[in-house]
Amino acid sequence: MAEEKPVVVYDGECPFCIRQIDRFKRWDKKGALQYVPRQQEGLEERFPVLAQGDFNAGMRFIGTDGNVAVGADAVYEICKALPAFGAFAWIYRIPGINQLARAAYAWVAANRMKLAGQCKDNVCR
């Protein structure tokens, strides 16, 4: 079943992730995207492709065509969908920038609990 608009799937138990999604929602004035926590019941039945891969690699952007972008590539797709970030999205296409963005996103994904202040004595839950 095709979706009417793209879907952003994020970790609904991660305070850092929730804050970032809240920012996207504020910038998404026209409601161009759906935002769904990965913990939502029935999500893998709705999108079987989500059962593949490690979700700790980052959020998912599921296009209306069913294609899935992960991590920094998902952020790029979100930026393309939000008019306020159209200018930013083209930067991602400059050779080398997407590799840097992927590396930066991977670091953030690996440290998201620490960035959210969820670590005590340098040990994350």
PEWOBEL-V948295 format. One record per helix or strand of 3 or more residues. SS is the DSSP state (helix for helix, strand for strand). FROM is the first residue (numbers start at 1). TO is the last residue. If there is no record, write none. Layout:
ss=[SS	SS]
from=[FROM	FROM]
to=[TO	TO]
This chain:
ss=[strand	helix	strand	helix	helix	helix	strand	strand	helix	helix	helix	helix]
from=[7	15	34	43	48	55	60	68	72	83	97	112]
to=[10	27	37	46	51	57	62	70	81	91	110	115]
